[in-house]
């Protein structure tokens, strides 16, 4: 059926105006307006708070709605509706997608939204917004904190009925920590996530050293720290990105070879590259198997669950080398992926490509401005309140006369004028006195007002100091950043590798590798490697790439070494499975080292402590436990791949292990309450592997052994770092001290030792302790080098503030091996 319409006639006085325009010019201008809108209002983040407009509007709206972490969840649809109706008229789908991403822990390193319900997975989309609920996380509160104190500027919203912040105060360096991705018109941005603790350490270093170069900053930020963990292979592209704002790096899944059945090996994947889901990997592997482009896979199981996390098991057929198959999977599937950094963000309203230092400087400039404006606001509020308090004190001192003036006045206006004239009050003070209830005019109220006046004067004095002293302002920002790292920081998840190593190639060609003498190394971050020759090492630095070497043994290329763990186990590993380093014995550097955790199956919480040769001769191993037990283990020849070397009590664990050379070395314990005890190894009777050890050091109640090891020679030093036991590990640099070992007298085994560090106010424990040959070298949890102070002769003195938290300390690797020579016939170490 046709619809009939009636055309209304035009009025007689209607005058038609038609403008002739050029279509090309109109398209150019319209497209330019659209491009500007996409760049500035949708796709690119602001370099100060690292948020796109939609993300900023979501957090601001949730803050206005009062959806704090201590409140209940609300429907996501309610939040989306508020954002769309008040601030962001671009459609509910875009708003909900942004909200969901801010709630996903595999998308952001520090999520901002606490999602309740199905918020998706790396492979699946979330449930509709009518089914999910949300509220702010504490980190989101830190992003909006002090927004009501005139710390940022506001602008009208799309219909000019309300206002919205141009930028959030942002106590968290969100752009670097969480990264971002966006595609605008003619430009795009892609920034990798980083570790909050490392970024804060770099920011604090930049505050105190504004002229620091890129190498200085990369000591604190060695590379990205992805939410999904995994490994980053190759660091050259990262440096390029940090220097120019553009670069790329390869991400690899975390996988290890395990015995999945009694007769079959398998590849177990526990972490995937950032942005890659298990279904994508599974589909790709199935397609390769069906196309016969990859062989040797008998079964593929996805055992991922909420309890154990990601676990993808790839069973390998008998007769195939698992290491070679793993290399094929890296090459042909998304188990290895690349990430291209293009650090584009808005600075002063203009899109710019920023390097690492520029990103940090923009954020610091913003925080300086926020703290300055916050201090001005608080100072004004305190001054206004002080003005009222002073007026109230005048009224209370002359209360009878004040009441008489008010009672004899005809009206409030006359009373106010008379109060101003008689008591020399301001209009604000007079109004406040007239509005004040009579119950406030008591003696107790005067005491309260005097106390409040003193507090306000102190507050104003402190705020004036911040506003007038640039160094104090910088110190306030630095302290606030340290508190942010302590509150929201988490340990690093991603392993940084300079290269992929040659593990697979060596394993696949094991018959072609000569059984030549070599060295095996273990670093503080759990990387292992072997050298390609057996030259006597010189006195080069014992530093791996962003790391220090904590254990080294002589062995042969096709031999085996043992790994002593914190659970008191000794596990055999093949030296051939370690990546081979170039000719570097004179200056060992673990570029290309391989994570030991992927060569061994360690229990949850179990750590590798040291490498040891499997010789059946010599004085054996020396072990120290956290409860103060010491044990010397007789060397034994066992044909198993693993066995216990000490019987541990419940709650106890091994904290240090070392292979003795002569049996007359000095054993040393350092406890968390700063007690150091050392005695001769010959004072410990050797036991078999089933023995539980004997008393080594007396540990006070509530304390434990922080370090155990062996010291040799008069040139040894003791490194101690104190801190607070309540601080998050890796966030508090503490006070560091280096002392000659000769300052500490020997005591009998089983005693409490002597004090080795004096705690300052706020410190109650040793967070790091070590003793060994000088010069000592330290590394942070990320592996970055940490400078140590010069040695001091004060054995029980306090330390000096450290530059960053120390995770490991070691001495020159040359001295680790100097007391052992290699027997060419057996390939095992022999006494010097």
C-alpha positions in Angstrom: 0.0 0.0 0.0 1.4 3.4 -1.0 1.6 6.1 1.6 0.0 9.4 0.6 1.6 12.6 1.8 0.5 16.1 1.5 3.0 18.8 0.7 2.5 22.0 2.6 2.7 25.1 0.6 5.5 27.6 1.3 4.6 31.0 2.8 4.4 33.9 0.4 7.3 35.7 2.1 9.6 32.7 2.0 12.9 33.5 0.3 15.0 30.6 -0.8 18.8 30.7 -0.3 21.0 28.2 -2.1 24.8 28.3 -1.7 27.1 26.8 -4.3 30.1 25.2 -2.7 33.0 23.1 -3.9 32.5 19.4 -3.1 36.2 18.7 -2.8 36.7 21.6 -0.3 33.7 20.5 1.7 35.0 16.9 2.0 38.4 18.1 2.9 37.2 20.4 5.7 34.7 17.8 7.0 37.2 15.0 7.0 39.7 17.3 8.8 37.2 18.0 11.5 36.5 14.3 11.8 40.2 13.5 12.1 40.7 16.2 14.8 37.8 14.7 16.7 39.1 11.2 16.6 42.7 12.3 17.6 41.8 14.6 20.5 38.5 13.2 21.7 38.7 9.4 21.2 41.8 7.5 20.2 44.9 9.1 21.8 45.6 9.3 25.6 46.8 12.3 27.4 50.4 11.9 28.4 49.7 13.1 31.9 47.1 10.7 33.2 47.5 8.1 30.4 43.7 8.0 29.8 41.6 8.4 26.7 38.6 10.7 27.1 36.2 7.7 27.5 38.3 6.1 30.2 38.7 9.4 32.1 34.9 10.0 31.9 34.2 6.5 33.3 36.5 7.0 36.3 35.2 10.5 37.0 31.6 9.4 36.7 32.1 6.4 39.0 33.8 8.8 41.5 30.9 11.1 41.4 28.5 8.2 41.9 30.4 7.2 45.0 31.3 3.7 43.7 34.2 3.4 46.1 35.9 0.0 47.0 34.0 0.0 50.3 30.6 0.3 48.6 28.5 -2.3 46.8 28.7 -3.2 43.1 26.2 -1.6 40.8 25.0 -2.6 37.3 27.5 -1.8 34.6 24.6 -0.5 32.5 23.9 2.1 35.1 27.5 3.4 34.9 27.4 3.3 31.1 24.1 5.3 31.1 25.5 8.0 33.4 28.7 8.3 31.3 26.8 8.5 28.0 24.1 10.8 29.2 26.3 13.3 31.0 29.7 13.3 29.3 30.3 10.9 26.4 27.6 10.8 23.7 29.3 8.3 21.5 27.3 5.1 22.1 27.1 2.6 24.9 29.2 -0.1 23.2 32.3 2.0 23.1 31.8 3.0 26.8 31.2 -0.6 27.9 34.2 -1.9 26.0 36.5 0.6 27.7 35.0 -0.2 31.1 35.5 -3.9 30.6 39.2 -3.4 29.6 39.9 -1.5 32.8 38.6 -4.4 34.8 40.6 -7.2 33.0 43.9 -8.2 34.8 45.3 -9.6 31.6 44.8 -6.3 29.8 46.1 -3.8 32.4 49.1 -4.2 34.7 47.1 -2.3 37.4 43.4 -2.6 36.8 41.1 0.2 37.9 37.6 -1.4 38.0 36.5 -4.3 40.2 34.2 -6.3 37.9 31.6 -8.7 39.3 30.4 -11.2 36.7 31.6 -12.4 33.3 34.1 -9.8 32.1 35.4 -12.1 29.4 38.8 -13.8 28.8 41.7 -13.3 26.4 39.6 -15.3 23.9 36.0 -14.6 24.8 34.0 -11.4 25.0 32.3 -10.3 28.2 28.6 -10.7 29.1 26.3 -7.8 28.3 26.4 -4.8 30.6 23.0 -5.6 32.0 24.4 -8.8 33.5 27.6 -7.5 35.0 28.4 -5.2 38.0 31.3 -3.0 38.8 32.8 -0.5 41.3 36.2 1.3 41.6 39.3 -0.4 42.7 41.7 1.4 45.2 44.0 2.2 42.3 41.1 4.1 40.6 40.6 6.1 43.8 44.3 7.1 43.6 43.7 8.3 40.0 40.8 10.6 41.1 42.1 11.6 44.6 42.1 15.4 45.4 40.1 16.2 42.2 37.8 18.3 44.4 40.7 20.4 45.6 41.1 22.5 42.3 44.1 20.3 41.3 43.0 20.1 37.6 41.1 22.3 35.2 37.5 21.5 34.1 35.8 22.2 30.8 32.1 22.2 29.7 30.6 18.9 28.6 29.2 18.3 25.2 26.0 20.3 25.9 27.6 22.8 28.3 25.2 21.9 31.1 27.9 20.3 33.2 31.7 20.3 33.5 34.2 17.5 33.3 38.0 17.3 34.1 40.4 17.9 31.3 42.8 15.5 33.0 42.7 13.5 36.3 45.2 14.1 39.1 46.6 10.6 38.5 48.8 9.6 41.4 49.7 6.5 39.4 51.9 6.8 36.2 49.2 5.1 34.2 50.5 5.6 30.7 53.7 3.8 31.3 52.4 1.2 33.8 49.3 0.1 31.9 50.3 1.1 28.4 47.7 1.9 25.8 46.6 1.2 22.3 44.6 3.2 19.8 44.1 4.0 16.2 43.3 7.5 15.1 43.2 9.1 11.7 46.7 9.2 10.2 48.4 8.1 13.4 48.3 5.3 16.1 49.6 4.6 19.5 50.8 1.4 21.1 52.6 1.4 24.5 53.6 -1.7 26.4 52.8 -2.1 30.2 55.5 -1.8 32.8 56.1 -2.7 36.4 54.8 0.0 38.8 57.6 -0.4 41.3 60.3 -0.1 38.7 58.6 3.0 37.1 58.3 4.7 40.5 62.0 4.0 41.2 62.9 5.6 37.9 60.6 8.6 38.7 62.2 9.1 42.1 65.6 8.9 40.6 64.7 11.5 38.0 63.3 13.8 40.7 66.7 13.8 42.5 68.8 13.6 39.3 66.9 15.7 36.6 69.8 15.3 34.1 69.8 11.5 34.3 70.3 9.9 30.9 68.5 6.8 29.4 71.1 4.4 30.7 70.5 5.6 34.2 66.7 5.2 33.8 67.0 1.7 32.3 68.8 0.5 35.4 65.4 0.9 37.1 63.2 0.1 34.0 65.1 -2.7 32.1 62.0 -3.5 30.0 58.2 -3.9 29.9 56.4 -6.1 32.4 53.4 -7.6 30.7 50.2 -8.5 32.6 50.3 -12.1 31.3 54.0 -12.7 32.2 55.9 -14.7 29.6 59.4 -13.8 28.3 60.7 -10.9 26.2 63.5 -12.1 23.9 65.9 -9.4 22.6 66.4 -6.1 24.3 67.8 -4.0 21.5 64.3 -3.0 20.2 63.3 -2.0 23.8 66.2 0.5 24.0 65.3 1.9 20.6 61.7 2.4 21.8 62.9 4.1 25.0 65.2 6.4 23.1 63.0 7.4 20.1 59.5 6.3 21.1 59.4 3.6 18.3 60.7 0.0 18.5 59.6 -3.6 18.8 60.4 -6.7 20.7 59.5 -10.4 20.7 57.3 -12.0 23.3 57.5 -15.7 24.1 55.3 -18.1 26.0 56.6 -19.6 29.2 56.9 -23.3 28.5 58.8 -26.2 30.1 59.4 -29.9 29.3 57.7 -32.3 31.7 56.9 -35.9 32.0 53.2 -35.8 31.4 52.8 -39.6 31.6 55.1 -42.4 32.8 56.5 -42.9 29.3 55.9 -39.7 27.5 57.3 -36.2 27.6 55.2 -33.1 27.0 55.4 -29.3 26.7 53.5 -27.4 29.4 52.7 -23.8 28.6 51.9 -21.7 31.6 52.1 -18.1 30.2 51.3 -16.8 26.8 52.4 -13.6 25.1 50.5 -10.4 25.8 47.2 -10.3 23.9 47.3 -14.0 22.9 44.6 -16.4 24.2 44.7 -20.2 24.5 42.0 -20.8 21.9 44.0 -18.9 19.3 47.1 -21.1 20.0 45.1 -24.3 20.1 43.4 -23.6 16.8 46.7 -22.7 15.1 48.4 -25.9 16.4 45.5 -28.1 15.2 45.6 -26.4 11.8 49.4 -27.1 11.5 48.9 -30.7 12.5 46.1 -31.3 10.0 48.2 -29.7 7.3 51.2 -31.9 8.3 53.4 -28.8 8.7 54.3 -29.9 12.2 54.9 -33.4 13.5 55.4 -35.1 16.8 52.3 -34.0 18.7 50.2 -36.8 20.0 47.6 -34.8 22.0 46.7 -31.3 23.0 44.9 -30.5 26.3 43.8 -27.1 27.6 43.7 -27.6 31.4 43.3 -23.9 32.2 41.1 -23.1 35.2 40.6 -20.4 37.8 42.5 -22.3 40.5 45.7 -23.2 38.6 45.7 -20.6 35.9 46.7 -21.1 32.4 48.0 -24.7 31.6 48.2 -25.9 28.1 49.7 -29.4 27.8 51.2 -30.6 24.4 52.1 -34.3 24.5 55.1 -35.3 22.4 55.3 -38.6 20.5 58.0 -40.9 21.5 61.1 -40.5 19.3 60.7 -36.8 18.9 62.9 -34.2 20.6 60.6 -31.9 22.8 63.0 -29.0 22.6 63.1 -29.1 18.8 59.3 -29.3 18.7 59.0 -26.3 21.1 61.3 -24.3 18.7 58.9 -25.1 15.9 55.9 -24.0 18.0 57.6 -20.7 18.7 58.3 -20.2 15.0 54.9 -21.2 13.6 52.3 -20.4 16.2 51.3 -17.3 18.3 53.4 -18.7 21.2 55.9 -16.2 19.9 54.6 -12.8 18.9 56.0 -9.3 18.4 54.9 -6.1 20.0 55.6 -2.8 18.2 56.0 0.2 20.5 54.7 3.5 19.1 54.6 5.9 22.0 52.3 8.6 20.7 50.3 10.7 23.3 48.9 14.2 23.7 51.2 16.7 25.2 49.7 20.2 25.7 47.0 19.1 23.3 49.3 18.1 20.5 50.2 14.5 19.5 53.8 13.7 20.1 56.1 10.6 19.9 57.8 10.3 23.3 60.8 8.4 24.6 61.0 7.0 28.1 62.5 10.0 29.7 60.0 12.3 28.1 57.1 10.2 29.3 58.5 10.3 32.8 59.1 14.1 32.7 55.6 14.8 31.5 54.1 12.8 34.3 56.4 14.4 36.9 55.5 17.9 35.6 51.8 17.1 36.0 52.3 15.7 39.6 54.3 18.8 40.6 51.4 21.0 39.3 48.8 18.8 41.1 50.6 18.9 44.4 51.3 22.7 44.1 47.6 23.5 43.3 46.4 21.1 46.0 48.7 22.8 48.5 47.4 26.2 47.5 43.8 25.0 47.9 44.4 23.5 51.3 46.3 26.6 52.4 43.3 28.8 51.4 40.9 26.5 53.2 43.1 26.4 56.3 43.5 30.2 56.3 39.7 30.7 56.0 39.1 28.4 58.9 41.8 30.1 60.9 40.2 33.4 60.3 36.9 32.1 61.7 38.6 30.4 64.7 40.3 33.7 65.6 36.9 35.5 65.5 35.3 32.8 67.7 38.1 33.1 70.2 37.5 36.9 70.4 33.8 36.3 71.0 34.5 33.7 73.7 37.0 35.9 75.5 34.4 38.8 75.7 31.3 36.6 75.7 29.3 38.8 78.1 29.9 41.9 76.1 29.1 40.1 72.9 25.8 38.9 74.2 25.0 42.4 75.5 25.7 43.9 72.1 23.4 41.3 70.4 20.6 41.7 72.9 20.6 45.5 72.7 20.6 45.6 68.8 17.3 46.1 67.0 18.0 43.5 64.3 20.7 41.2 63.0 22.1 43.8 60.6 22.6 46.3 63.4 24.1 43.6 65.6 26.6 42.7 62.9 27.7 46.3 62.4 28.1 46.9 66.1 30.2 43.6 66.5 32.5 44.7 63.6 33.0 48.2 65.1 33.5 47.2 68.7 35.6 44.0 68.4 37.3 44.9 65.0 35.9 41.8 63.3 35.4 41.1 59.6 32.0 40.6 58.1 32.7 36.8 57.8 33.6 36.6 61.4 30.6 38.6 62.5 28.2 36.5 60.5 29.8 33.3 61.9 29.4 34.6 65.5 25.7 35.5 64.9 25.0 32.0 63.5 26.9 30.2 66.3 24.8 28.2 68.8 25.1 29.3 72.4 26.3 25.8 73.4 29.6 26.5 71.6 30.3 29.3 74.1 31.8 27.1 76.7 35.2 26.8 78.4 35.7 23.4 76.7 35.0 25.0 73.3 37.8 27.5 73.9 40.3 24.7 74.6 39.2 23.0 71.4 39.5 26.3 69.4 43.0 26.9 70.8 44.1 23.5 69.8 42.5 23.8 66.4 44.2 27.2 65.9 47.6 25.8 66.7 47.0 22.9 64.3 45.9 25.2 61.5 48.9 27.5 62.0 51.2 24.4 61.7 49.4 23.2 58.6 49.6 26.7 57.0 53.3 26.8 57.8 53.9 23.4 56.2 51.9 24.3 53.1 53.7 27.6 52.8 57.0 25.7 52.9 55.9 23.4 50.1 54.8 26.3 48.0 57.9 28.3 48.5 60.5 25.6 48.4 60.8 23.7 45.1 63.0 21.0 46.7 60.4 20.3 49.4 57.7 20.1 46.7 59.8 17.5 44.8 60.4 15.6 48.0 56.6 15.5 48.7 56.0 14.1 45.2 58.7 11.5 45.6 57.3 10.4 49.0 53.8 10.1 47.5 55.1 8.0 44.6 56.9 5.7 47.1 53.6 5.2 48.9 51.9 4.4 45.6 54.5 1.7 44.8 54.2 0.3 48.3 50.4 0.1 48.1 49.8 -1.0 44.6 53.1 -2.5 43.4 53.6 -6.2 42.6 56.6 -8.2 41.7 57.8 -8.4 38.0 56.1 -11.1 35.9 57.9 -10.9 32.6 61.4 -12.4 32.2 63.8 -10.4 30.1 66.2 -12.3 27.9 68.9 -10.7 25.7 68.5 -13.6 23.2 66.7 -16.9 22.8 70.0 -18.8 23.5 71.0 -22.1 21.8 69.3 -24.6 24.1 67.2 -26.3 21.4 70.1 -26.5 18.9 72.4 -28.0 21.5 69.8 -30.6 22.6 69.0 -31.6 19.1 72.6 -32.1 18.1 73.8 -33.7 21.3 75.9 -36.3 19.6 77.9 -33.7 17.8 78.9 -31.7 20.9 82.3 -32.6 22.3 82.6 -33.3 26.0 84.9 -30.4 26.6 85.4 -28.7 30.0 83.3 -25.6 30.6 81.7 -23.5 33.3 78.0 -23.5 34.4 76.5 -20.3 35.9 73.4 -19.4 37.9 72.2 -15.8 38.1 70.1 -14.1 40.8 67.0 -14.1 38.6 67.2 -17.8 37.9 69.0 -17.8 34.5 71.5 -20.6 33.7 74.1 -20.8 31.0 77.4 -22.5 30.2 80.6 -21.2 28.6 82.2 -22.5 25.5 85.7 -23.1 26.9 87.4 -23.9 30.2 89.9 -21.0 30.3 90.8 -19.8 33.8 88.5 -16.8 34.4 90.0 -13.4 35.0 88.7 -10.8 37.3 86.0 -9.5 35.1 82.7 -8.3 36.4 80.4 -11.0 37.6 77.4 -9.4 36.2 74.9 -10.8 33.8 72.7 -8.7 31.6 70.7 -6.8 34.4 71.8 -9.5 36.8 74.5 -10.9 39.1 76.0 -14.4 39.1 75.4 -16.1 42.4 76.8 -19.6 41.7 79.3 -21.1 39.3 80.9 -24.6 38.9 83.3 -26.3 36.6 81.9 -29.2 34.6 81.9 -30.6 31.1 79.6 -29.9 28.1 77.9 -33.3 28.2 78.1 -33.7 32.0 75.6 -33.1 34.7 75.4 -30.7 37.6 73.2 -30.5 40.6 70.8 -27.8 41.7 70.1 -27.3 45.4 66.7 -25.9 46.2 65.1 -24.3 49.2 63.1 -27.5 49.9 66.3 -29.3 50.5 66.3 -31.2 47.2 69.2 -31.8 44.8 68.1 -32.1 41.2 70.2 -33.2 38.3 70.3 -31.2 35.1 72.2 -31.7 31.9 74.8 -29.1 31.1 74.0 -29.5 27.4 70.5 -28.2 28.0 71.9 -24.9 29.1 72.4 -22.2 26.4 76.0 -21.9 25.3 77.6 -18.4 25.7 80.3 -17.1 23.5 83.9 -17.0 24.7 83.3 -15.0 27.8 85.1 -16.7 30.6 87.2 -13.6 31.2 84.1 -11.4 31.6 81.1 -13.7 32.1 77.9 -12.0 31.0 74.6 -14.1 30.9 73.2 -12.6 27.7 71.2 -15.5 26.3 70.8 -17.2 29.7 67.8 -19.5 30.0 65.3 -19.6 32.9 66.1 -22.6 35.2 62.4 -22.9 36.1 61.8 -24.1 32.5 64.4 -26.9 32.8 63.2 -28.2 36.2 59.9 -28.9 37.8 59.9 -26.8 41.0 57.1 -26.8 43.5 55.2 -23.7 44.3 57.4 -21.4 46.4 60.5 -23.5 45.8 63.7 -21.6 44.8 67.0 -22.7 43.2 69.8 -21.7 45.5 73.1 -22.9 44.0 74.8 -25.2 41.5 77.0 -28.0 42.6 79.2 -30.6 40.9 78.2 -34.2 41.4 81.6 -35.3 42.5 81.8 -38.2 45.0 85.0 -36.9 46.5 85.8 -33.9 48.7 84.1 -32.4 51.8 80.7 -32.2 50.2 77.9 -29.6 50.6 77.2 -27.1 53.4 73.6 -26.1 54.0 72.0 -23.5 56.2 68.3 -23.3 57.0 66.0 -20.4 58.0 65.7 -21.8 61.6 69.5 -21.7 62.1 70.4 -25.4 61.3 73.7 -26.2 59.6 74.6 -29.4 57.8 77.5 -30.8 55.9 76.4 -33.5 53.4 78.7 -36.4 52.6 79.1 -36.7 48.8 77.1 -39.7 47.5 76.7 -41.3 44.1 73.0 -41.8 43.3 71.5 -42.8 40.0 68.3 -40.9 40.5 67.4 -37.5 39.0 66.6 -36.0 42.4 66.9 -36.7 46.1 66.7 -34.9 49.4 70.0 -33.7 51.0 68.5 -32.7 54.3 65.5 -33.6 56.5 63.7 -30.3 57.2 61.3 -29.7 60.0 57.8 -28.3 59.3 58.0 -24.6 58.3 61.8 -24.7 57.8 63.6 -24.3 54.5 67.1 -24.0 53.1 68.3 -20.4 52.7 71.9 -21.1 51.5 74.0 -23.9 50.0 77.6 -24.1 48.8 80.0 -26.8 47.7 83.0 -26.9 50.0 86.5 -27.1 48.6 88.8 -28.0 51.5 86.5 -28.5 54.4 88.2 -25.7 56.4 86.3 -22.8 55.0 84.4 -20.3 57.2 80.6 -20.8 57.4 78.6 -17.6 58.1 75.0 -17.0 59.2 73.3 -13.6 59.2 69.8 -13.3 60.8 67.0 -10.8 60.2 67.6 -9.2 63.6 71.1 -8.2 62.4 73.2 -10.9 64.2 76.2 -12.3 62.4 77.9 -15.6 63.4 80.8 -17.4 61.7 82.8 -20.4 62.5 85.0 -23.0 60.8 83.4 -25.7 58.6 85.5 -28.3 60.4 83.3 -27.7 63.5 80.3 -29.3 61.7 80.3 -33.1 61.6 79.4 -34.5 58.1 76.1 -36.4 57.8 74.4 -38.6 55.2 71.6 -37.3 53.1 68.9 -38.4 55.6 70.4 -36.3 58.4 68.7 -33.2 59.7 71.8 -31.2 60.6 72.9 -29.6 63.8 72.5 -26.2 65.5 74.3 -23.5 63.6 73.1 -20.1 64.9 70.7 -19.3 67.7 67.7 -17.4 66.2 65.5 -15.2 68.4 61.8 -15.8 68.5 60.0 -14.3 65.5 63.3 -13.9 63.5 64.9 -16.1 60.9 68.2 -16.6 59.0 68.5 -14.0 56.2 71.6 -15.5 54.6 74.0 -18.4 54.8 77.2 -19.1 52.9 80.9 -19.4 52.9 83.6 -16.7 53.1 87.2 -17.1 52.2 90.2 -14.7 52.5 90.7 -11.5 54.3 89.3 -9.3 51.5 85.7 -10.4 52.2 83.0 -7.8 53.0 79.5 -8.0 54.6 76.6 -6.2 52.9 73.5 -5.5 54.9 70.3 -3.5 54.1 67.8 -2.7 56.7 64.1 -1.8 56.3 60.6 -2.2 57.7 59.1 -5.7 57.9 55.7 -4.3 56.9 56.9 -2.9 53.6 56.1 -4.6 50.4 59.2 -6.5 49.2 61.1 -4.6 46.5 59.6 -1.2 47.4 61.8 0.0 50.3 65.4 0.6 49.4 66.3 0.8 53.1 69.6 1.7 54.6 72.6 -0.1 53.1 76.0 -0.8 54.7 79.2 -2.5 53.5 81.7 -3.6 56.2 85.0 -5.6 56.1 84.4 -9.1 57.2 87.5 -8.9 59.5 85.6 -6.6 61.8 83.4 -9.5 63.1 85.0 -11.9 65.6 84.4 -15.6 65.3 82.0 -17.2 67.8 81.2 -20.8 68.7 78.7 -22.7 66.7 75.2 -22.6 68.2 75.6 -19.1 69.7 73.9 -15.8 68.7 76.8 -14.1 67.1 77.5 -10.3 67.1 75.5 -7.4 65.9 76.2 -6.4 62.3 73.8 -3.5 61.6 72.1 -0.9 63.8 68.5 -0.2 62.9 67.3 3.4 62.4 63.8 4.7 63.3 61.2 2.8 61.4 63.5 -0.2 60.6 63.1 -3.5 62.4 64.6 -6.1 60.0 67.4 -6.9 57.5 65.8 -7.1 54.1 69.1 -8.1 52.4 72.3 -9.7 53.8 75.4 -11.2 52.2 79.1 -11.9 52.9 81.8 -12.7 50.4 84.7 -11.6 48.4 85.1 -7.9 47.5 84.2 -6.0 45.4 80.5 -6.8 46.0 77.9 -6.1 43.4 74.2 -5.9 43.9 71.1 -6.2 41.7 67.4 -5.3 42.1 64.5 -7.7 41.6 64.4 -6.8 38.0 68.1 -7.5 37.7 69.1 -3.9 37.4 72.5 -3.0 38.9 72.3 -1.2 42.3 75.2 0.9 43.5 76.7 0.0 46.9 78.3 2.5 49.4 82.0 2.3 50.2 83.1 -0.1 53.0 83.0 1.3 56.5 84.8 -0.1 59.6 81.7 0.3 61.8 80.6 -3.3 62.3 77.3 -2.4 64.1 76.7 1.0 62.5 73.7 2.0 60.5 73.6 2.2 56.8 73.1 5.0 54.2 69.9 5.4 52.1 70.0 3.0 49.1 69.1 4.0 45.6 66.7 1.1 45.2 65.7 -2.2 46.9 68.4 -4.9 46.7 67.3 -8.4 45.7 70.7 -10.1 45.3 74.4 -9.5 46.0 77.4 -11.4 44.6 81.2 -11.1 44.3 83.5 -11.5 41.3 82.9 -14.8 39.5 86.6 -15.3 39.1 86.8 -15.8 42.9 83.9 -18.2 42.8 86.1 -20.5 40.7 89.6 -19.6 41.7 89.9 -22.3 44.4 88.9 -25.1 42.0 90.8 -26.6 39.1 89.5 -29.1 36.6 90.6 -32.7 36.3 90.7 -33.3 32.6 90.4 -37.0 33.1 87.1 -37.0 35.1 85.8 -33.6 34.2 85.1 -33.0 37.9 86.5 -30.4 40.2 89.4 -31.2 42.5 90.9 -29.5 45.4 93.5 -26.8 44.7 
